[in-house]
Amino acid sequence: MTDTFMGYQRKDGSVGVRNLIAIIPSVFCSAKLAERIAFQVPGSVYFRHPVG
């Protein structure tokens, strides 16, 4: 069995992982605000509410 690590190697030889920031509205009426937040936060991902 081989252990794996889903990360990346930095220029200095150390390793790191990438975090994902998910913007998820809990109700449909906050969907537009959550979408605006996601557009202003670099690297974030917006998930639309299924009803909104």
Biopython code that builds the backbone (N, CA, C, O; Angstrom):
import numpy as np
from Bio.PDB.StructureBuilder import StructureBuilder

atoms = [
    (1, "MET", "N", (0.842, -1.171, 0.000)),
    (1, "MET", "CA", (0.000, 0.000, 0.000)),
    (1, "MET", "C", (0.892, 1.240, 0.000)),
    (1, "MET", "O", (1.892, 1.303, 0.714)),
    (2, "THR", "N", (0.508, 2.225, -0.815)),
    (2, "THR", "CA", (1.284, 3.453, -0.928)),
    (2, "THR", "C", (0.475, 4.618, -0.373)),
    (2, "THR", "O", (-0.697, 4.786, -0.708)),
    (3, "ASP", "N", (1.116, 5.428, 0.488)),
    (3, "ASP", "CA", (0.463, 6.632, 0.991)),
    (3, "ASP", "C", (0.591, 7.733, -0.046)),
    (3, "ASP", "O", (1.628, 7.856, -0.698)),
    (4, "THR", "N", (-0.439, 8.524, -0.202)),
    (4, "THR", "CA", (-0.394, 9.636, -1.143)),
    (4, "THR", "C", (-0.736, 10.922, -0.417)),
    (4, "THR", "O", (-1.382, 10.915, 0.631)),
    (5, "PHE", "N", (-0.291, 12.018, -0.993)),
    (5, "PHE", "CA", (-0.536, 13.341, -0.438)),
    (5, "PHE", "C", (-0.944, 14.253, -1.573)),
    (5, "PHE", "O", (-0.162, 14.485, -2.495)),
    (6, "MET", "N", (-2.158, 14.772, -1.519)),
    (6, "MET", "CA", (-2.684, 15.610, -2.594)),
    (6, "MET", "C", (-2.319, 17.070, -2.325)),
    (6, "MET", "O", (-3.196, 17.899, -2.083)),
    (7, "GLY", "N", (-1.047, 17.375, -2.367)),
    (7, "GLY", "CA", (-0.577, 18.722, -2.119)),
    (7, "GLY", "C", (0.321, 19.187, -3.246)),
    (7, "GLY", "O", (0.264, 18.663, -4.358)),
    (8, "TYR", "N", (1.148, 20.174, -2.951)),
    (8, "TYR", "CA", (2.078, 20.680, -3.959)),
    (8, "TYR", "C", (3.395, 21.005, -3.283)),
    (8, "TYR", "O", (3.455, 21.217, -2.072)),
    (9, "GLN", "N", (4.442, 21.041, -4.079)),
    (9, "GLN", "CA", (5.761, 21.360, -3.557)),
    (9, "GLN", "C", (6.085, 22.819, -3.837)),
    (9, "GLN", "O", (5.952, 23.293, -4.965)),
    (10, "ARG", "N", (6.514, 23.526, -2.790)),
    (10, "ARG", "CA", (6.872, 24.933, -2.916)),
    (10, "ARG", "C", (8.291, 25.065, -3.457)),
    (10, "ARG", "O", (9.047, 24.094, -3.497)),
    (11, "LYS", "N", (8.641, 26.281, -3.870)),
    (11, "LYS", "CA", (9.972, 26.531, -4.425)),
    (11, "LYS", "C", (11.084, 26.193, -3.449)),
    (11, "LYS", "O", (12.169, 25.779, -3.857)),
    (12, "ASP", "N", (10.815, 26.370, -2.140)),
    (12, "ASP", "CA", (11.849, 26.089, -1.137)),
    (12, "ASP", "C", (11.934, 24.611, -0.752)),
    (12, "ASP", "O", (12.727, 24.243, 0.115)),
    (13, "GLY", "N", (11.120, 23.759, -1.393)),
    (13, "GLY", "CA", (11.159, 22.326, -1.133)),
    (13, "GLY", "C", (10.121, 21.849, -0.126)),
    (13, "GLY", "O", (9.856, 20.649, -0.043)),
    (14, "SER", "N", (9.532, 22.751, 0.633)),
    (14, "SER", "CA", (8.492, 22.339, 1.572)),
    (14, "SER", "C", (7.200, 22.060, 0.799)),
    (14, "SER", "O", (7.092, 22.378, -0.385)),
    (15, "VAL", "N", (6.239, 21.472, 1.474)),
    (15, "VAL", "CA", (4.979, 21.131, 0.818)),
    (15, "VAL", "C", (3.826, 21.901, 1.437)),
    (15, "VAL", "O", (3.926, 22.388, 2.564)),
    (16, "GLY", "N", (2.736, 22.008, 0.700)),
    (16, "GLY", "CA", (1.555, 22.701, 1.183)),
    (16, "GLY", "C", (0.305, 22.117, 0.557)),
    (16, "GLY", "O", (0.368, 21.284, -0.348)),
    (17, "VAL", "N", (-0.826, 22.569, 1.055)),
    (17, "VAL", "CA", (-2.114, 22.163, 0.503)),
    (17, "VAL", "C", (-2.891, 23.416, 0.135)),
    (17, "VAL", "O", (-2.617, 24.497, 0.657)),
    (18, "ARG", "N", (-3.832, 23.279, -0.738)),
    (18, "ARG", "CA", (-4.673, 24.405, -1.124)),
    (18, "ARG", "C", (-6.025, 24.261, -0.425)),
    (18, "ARG", "O", (-6.639, 23.193, -0.424)),
    (19, "ASN", "N", (-6.456, 25.346, 0.153)),
    (19, "ASN", "CA", (-7.764, 25.364, 0.788)),
    (19, "ASN", "C", (-8.788, 25.903, -0.190)),
    (19, "ASN", "O", (-8.457, 26.692, -1.075)),
    (20, "LEU", "N", (-9.998, 25.488, -0.036)),
    (20, "LEU", "CA", (-11.101, 25.955, -0.865)),
    (20, "LEU", "C", (-12.075, 26.703, 0.020)),
    (20, "LEU", "O", (-12.508, 26.191, 1.052)),
    (21, "ILE", "N", (-12.415, 27.901, -0.378)),
    (21, "ILE", "CA", (-13.406, 28.678, 0.350)),
    (21, "ILE", "C", (-14.708, 28.576, -0.427)),
    (21, "ILE", "O", (-14.810, 29.075, -1.548)),
    (22, "ALA", "N", (-15.692, 27.935, 0.162)),
    (22, "ALA", "CA", (-16.985, 27.757, -0.483)),
    (22, "ALA", "C", (-17.982, 28.722, 0.141)),
    (22, "ALA", "O", (-18.130, 28.770, 1.362)),
    (23, "ILE", "N", (-18.657, 29.478, -0.691)),
    (23, "ILE", "CA", (-19.707, 30.387, -0.249)),
    (23, "ILE", "C", (-21.025, 29.690, -0.552)),
    (23, "ILE", "O", (-21.390, 29.518, -1.715)),
    (24, "ILE", "N", (-21.743, 29.287, 0.503)),
    (24, "ILE", "CA", (-22.958, 28.499, 0.340)),
    (24, "ILE", "C", (-24.092, 29.176, 1.099)),
    (24, "ILE", "O", (-24.080, 29.185, 2.330)),
    (25, "PRO", "N", (-25.065, 29.738, 0.402)),
    (25, "PRO", "CA", (-26.199, 30.339, 1.101)),
    (25, "PRO", "C", (-27.089, 29.248, 1.692)),
    (25, "PRO", "O", (-27.294, 28.203, 1.076)),
    (26, "SER", "N", (-27.610, 29.497, 2.880)),
    (26, "SER", "CA", (-28.465, 28.489, 3.522)),
    (26, "SER", "C", (-29.928, 28.623, 3.115)),
    (26, "SER", "O", (-30.701, 27.674, 3.255)),
    (27, "VAL", "N", (-30.312, 29.793, 2.615)),
    (27, "VAL", "CA", (-31.674, 30.013, 2.137)),
    (27, "VAL", "C", (-31.608, 30.785, 0.829)),
    (27, "VAL", "O", (-30.622, 31.474, 0.571)),
    (28, "PHE", "N", (-32.635, 30.682, 0.005)),
    (28, "PHE", "CA", (-32.560, 31.286, -1.325)),
    (28, "PHE", "C", (-32.501, 32.806, -1.288)),
    (28, "PHE", "O", (-31.951, 33.409, -2.209)),
    (29, "CYS", "N", (-33.052, 33.455, -0.247)),
    (29, "CYS", "CA", (-33.070, 34.918, -0.231)),
    (29, "CYS", "C", (-31.680, 35.515, 0.008)),
    (29, "CYS", "O", (-31.483, 36.710, -0.213)),
    (30, "SER", "N", (-30.726, 34.717, 0.448)),
    (30, "SER", "CA", (-29.365, 35.227, 0.631)),
    (30, "SER", "C", (-28.451, 34.865, -0.532)),
    (30, "SER", "O", (-27.247, 35.117, -0.475)),
    (31, "ALA", "N", (-29.006, 34.280, -1.580)),
    (31, "ALA", "CA", (-28.203, 33.814, -2.712)),
    (31, "ALA", "C", (-27.451, 34.949, -3.399)),
    (31, "ALA", "O", (-26.276, 34.793, -3.732)),
    (32, "LYS", "N", (-28.099, 36.075, -3.616)),
    (32, "LYS", "CA", (-27.445, 37.184, -4.313)),
    (32, "LYS", "C", (-26.282, 37.744, -3.491)),
    (32, "LYS", "O", (-25.229, 38.059, -4.044)),
    (33, "LEU", "N", (-26.468, 37.867, -2.190)),
    (33, "LEU", "CA", (-25.395, 38.354, -1.323)),
    (33, "LEU", "C", (-24.232, 37.364, -1.309)),
    (33, "LEU", "O", (-23.072, 37.772, -1.370)),
    (34, "ALA", "N", (-24.528, 36.083, -1.231)),
    (34, "ALA", "CA", (-23.471, 35.069, -1.244)),
    (34, "ALA", "C", (-22.696, 35.117, -2.557)),
    (34, "ALA", "O", (-21.478, 34.943, -2.568)),
    (35, "GLU", "N", (-23.395, 35.350, -3.654)),
    (35, "GLU", "CA", (-22.740, 35.452, -4.953)),
    (35, "GLU", "C", (-21.815, 36.669, -5.002)),
    (35, "GLU", "O", (-20.703, 36.581, -5.523)),
    (36, "ARG", "N", (-22.265, 37.794, -4.470)),
    (36, "ARG", "CA", (-21.430, 39.002, -4.423)),
    (36, "ARG", "C", (-20.185, 38.784, -3.583)),
    (36, "ARG", "O", (-19.092, 39.210, -3.957)),
    (37, "ILE", "N", (-20.352, 38.121, -2.447)),
    (37, "ILE", "CA", (-19.197, 37.824, -1.585)),
    (37, "ILE", "C", (-18.191, 36.971, -2.339)),
    (37, "ILE", "O", (-16.990, 37.238, -2.295)),
    (38, "ALA", "N", (-18.673, 35.948, -3.030)),
    (38, "ALA", "CA", (-17.781, 35.043, -3.765)),
    (38, "ALA", "C", (-16.996, 35.773, -4.842)),
    (38, "ALA", "O", (-15.827, 35.461, -5.070)),
    (39, "PHE", "N", (-17.624, 36.745, -5.511)),
    (39, "PHE", "CA", (-16.923, 37.490, -6.560)),
    (39, "PHE", "C", (-15.843, 38.397, -5.983)),
    (39, "PHE", "O", (-14.907, 38.773, -6.689)),
    (40, "GLN", "N", (-15.966, 38.751, -4.705)),
    (40, "GLN", "CA", (-14.998, 39.648, -4.081)),
    (40, "GLN", "C", (-13.890, 38.914, -3.331)),
    (40, "GLN", "O", (-12.909, 39.532, -2.918)),
    (41, "VAL", "N", (-14.036, 37.613, -3.154)),
    (41, "VAL", "CA", (-13.029, 36.822, -2.434)),
    (41, "VAL", "C", (-12.275, 35.973, -3.451)),
    (41, "VAL", "O", (-12.819, 34.992, -3.960)),
    (42, "PRO", "N", (-11.036, 36.335, -3.753)),
    (42, "PRO", "CA", (-10.265, 35.575, -4.750)),
    (42, "PRO", "C", (-10.115, 34.108, -4.357)),
    (42, "PRO", "O", (-9.825, 33.790, -3.203)),
    (43, "GLY", "N", (-10.313, 33.235, -5.311)),
    (43, "GLY", "CA", (-10.148, 31.806, -5.083)),
    (43, "GLY", "C", (-11.341, 31.122, -4.457)),
    (43, "GLY", "O", (-11.294, 29.917, -4.210)),
    (44, "SER", "N", (-12.409, 31.853, -4.192)),
    (44, "SER", "CA", (-13.583, 31.232, -3.590)),
    (44, "SER", "C", (-14.491, 30.656, -4.664)),
    (44, "SER", "O", (-14.393, 31.002, -5.841)),
    (45, "VAL", "N", (-15.377, 29.768, -4.230)),
    (45, "VAL", "CA", (-16.321, 29.114, -5.131)),
    (45, "VAL", "C", (-17.715, 29.345, -4.577)),
    (45, "VAL", "O", (-17.949, 29.188, -3.378)),
    (46, "TYR", "N", (-18.632, 29.715, -5.444)),
    (46, "TYR", "CA", (-20.016, 29.971, -5.043)),
    (46, "TYR", "C", (-20.899, 28.814, -5.479)),
    (46, "TYR", "O", (-20.861, 28.382, -6.631)),
    (47, "PHE", "N", (-21.687, 28.325, -4.548)),
    (47, "PHE", "CA", (-22.645, 27.275, -4.857)),
    (47, "PHE", "C", (-24.047, 27.855, -4.717)),
    (47, "PHE", "O", (-24.446, 28.265, -3.627)),
    (48, "ARG", "N", (-24.785, 27.890, -5.803)),
    (48, "ARG", "CA", (-26.127, 28.467, -5.805)),
    (48, "ARG", "C", (-27.097, 27.580, -5.018)),
    (48, "ARG", "O", (-27.030, 26.352, -5.076)),
    (49, "HIS", "N", (-27.989, 28.228, -4.292)),
    (49, "HIS", "CA", (-29.037, 27.499, -3.563)),
    (49, "HIS", "C", (-29.964, 26.862, -4.594)),
    (49, "HIS", "O", (-30.311, 27.515, -5.579)),
    (50, "PRO", "N", (-30.371, 25.624, -4.403)),
    (50, "PRO", "CA", (-31.151, 24.936, -5.429)),
    (50, "PRO", "C", (-32.520, 25.566, -5.711)),
    (50, "PRO", "O", (-33.127, 25.285, -6.744)),
    (51, "VAL", "N", (-33.007, 26.407, -4.807)),
    (51, "VAL", "CA", (-34.318, 27.022, -5.015)),
    (51, "VAL", "C", (-34.185, 28.454, -5.502)),
    (51, "VAL", "O", (-35.116, 28.985, -6.108)),
    (52, "GLY", "N", (-33.043, 29.094, -5.249)),
    (52, "GLY", "CA", (-32.901, 30.514, -5.555)),
    (52, "GLY", "C", (-32.279, 30.850, -6.848)),
    (52, "GLY", "O", (-32.128, 32.028, -7.172)),
]
sb = StructureBuilder()
sb.init_structure("model")
sb.init_model(0)
sb.init_chain("A")
sb.init_seg("    ")
for serial, (resi, resn, name, xyz) in enumerate(atoms, 1):
    if name == "N":
        sb.init_residue(resn, " ", resi, " ")
    sb.init_atom(name, np.array(xyz, "f"), 0.0, 1.0, " ", f" {name:<3s}", serial, name[0])
structure = sb.get_structure()
